[in-house]
Each structure stands twice: as structure tokens, then as C-alpha cells.
């Protein structure tokens, strides 16, 4: 049996997705519900591609009963990604009965389309399959697809908004980059959104003179998924705790993420009180250097200063126009600059400096140092020691 390049990629990606789904379903570390949601997401993509592959190979001509059974599966992509993001960002996340409503559109559309299709005669089914293979698809199918993709984009917008809100709360509470660096989650969502955009464009190509390029663009989309899955699998196999580490990002309370941005409007602090507290904070930072503790939190610093966390947060946000993360790391970067500019030990390494000033990640240190100085730590060191 001969396969085209597109069909070969379909087979490889389908098995990859099935493999990573099984891996996540059976993986014991990390947050169980998060693994299941992500595994279900990959499984739904796999089944959707399998349905397309069976149609591409015209295998439905031999059994017309369940043709295009996977066409409704994209209705699951958005809800699954959104619920997965919630499960990561909310420590107390549970699949309560209300959460299952997200899957209701898929259930209803699947039941309706399959019911209508099964009522058709054998000849009508064969005709539909032939038209599908030849890309002679009725206009109403395109409109239905557009609505499905619109639903997906609405869920993605909600997911990205949730991530932005989480980052703001994390930036106000933690000084450690690892506690609120969830770029992997954003990247995953954006990647699959790009795939969906290309799929939408590719679907509408069938209505234009460019219809001959449908399978070429489809090949590129499948190739992109193939590369992404390879990347995920390699990380998972080389470092299995990749998914377990996601628990580090679950320390934001649901109530905190849903707070209003105007949380300081009811403050009764007078200007003289603000100045006194600000002087107290600055003096404590200079003399006690609490920022040398890598995992310093807003609550810990507030306790040391005998202040309420809300008061400390208000002073940093309003008086200094910074969040807690930037406030603490500015002190760390300033100490690092001093050590690199005029070190007591001329042989001190960048790695030694980052640990000494309170960082525990080389990548976050390099990123923040360059953000504040315009140079990497190594470039800064060479420039000043020369």
C-alpha cells in the first residue's frame, strides 16, 4: 500500500499523539486532573486527524456508516485547553458538574449530525463521501466550521486573559521567576491557535481557485504538529518531571486571581503614613537585604516589616509604580552589577554572582539583567573588567 507524504505524516502524528495521550493518562506525577485534560486534548486531535486520514484514503467508501465522525471534535479543543489552563492556575481546581457544560455543544452537534447522516440512503452517503474527497463541500458546512472555530478562539481569548491575570497576581506576590513563569502554557496555546488559523484558511481555500493547494497546506499544518509533538516527547522522555513541575504554578488562590484591579481604593492611609512606611521599606531593604532569599514572598517580607501584605503591596504598586517581582529583583540586579563591576575576587563567575544575590535560575538572571542594563552578565563583566 503506497502512501503520499501527507498520508505518511498523518500516520506518524496520529501515533505520536496517541502515545503522548497514554503517557499523560498513566503519568503518576504532577497534578492528575491536569495530565488527564492535556491527554484528552491530544487524544481529540489524534482522533480528528484519524477521521481526516480515513477520508483522504477513501476508506469510508467500504463502510459508510460512521463517516466524518471526527468532524465535531474541534468543539473540544477550546474547552479542553481552557480547563487545562484553569487546572494549572487554580490550586483548588476540580471537575465539578458545572465544568461539564463546556462539552455540551460537542455532544449536541455530534448527536445531531450523526443522526441526520444515518438517516440518509446508502447512495446519498456514497455521494457525500465522494464530494468530501474531491473538496466539493456545501457552503453550509463552511459556515458551520466557521462557528466551531469562532468558539475555539473565544476559549483561547479567555485562556490568555486568565494567564495575564495570573501573571499579575504572581508578580505581586513572588520574587522567584519560576513561581510565575508560565510561558510554556502560553506557547502551547498560541501554537495550536496558529494551527487552527491555518486550518480555517485552508478550509476556505476550497471555495477559491487555489483549491489545488489544499493538501499542500494541510501537509504543512500536520508537519508543524509533528515537530511540536517531537519537541514535547523529547522533553518528556529526557526529563519526565516536565509535567510534575507544573504544580509550582498552582499556588495562586482562586479568590486572589479574581480580585479587582482597584483593590486599593478603600485604603485609609494618609500621605504622611505612606511616606513613613515607604522610608521603613527602603531602609529595611538596604540594611537587611531580604532579597538575598531566593524564594522571598510578599507575605514573608510583610511579616518581617510588621505590615499587612495588602499595605506592603499598595506601597510597592502605588508609591514605587512596580510589582513585587520587579521591586525585589531590581535590588538583586543592582547587587549583581556591583559584584561584576568591582568584585573582591576577580575570578568570580557569573554563576556565583547570581546565586549570591538571590537568584536560583541562570536563564531568569540573564533575562532580567539584560532588561535592566542592556547587556548580558558576561558582556557586562567583560566590559567593566577590561
Secondary structure, DSSP 8 states (H G I E B T S, - for coil): ----HHHHHHHHHHHHHHHHHHHHHH--SS-HHHHHHHHHHHHHHHHHHHHHHHHHTTGGGT--TTTTTTTTTHHHHHHHHHHHHHHHH-TT----GGGGGGGHHHHHHHHHHHHHHHTS-HHHHHHHHHHHHTT---HHHHHHHHHHHHHHHHHHHHHHHHHHHHHHHHHHHB--GGGT--HHHHHHHHHHHHHHHHHHHHHHHTTSGGGGGHHHHHHHHHHHHHHHHHHHHHHHHH-GGGTGGGGGG--S-HHHHT--TTTTTT----HHHHHHHHHHHHHHHHHH-GGGSTT-BHHHHHHHTT--HHHHHHIIIIIS---HHHHHHHHHHHHHHHHHHS-SSTT--HHHHHHHTT---HHHHHHHHHHHHSS-HHHHHHHHH-
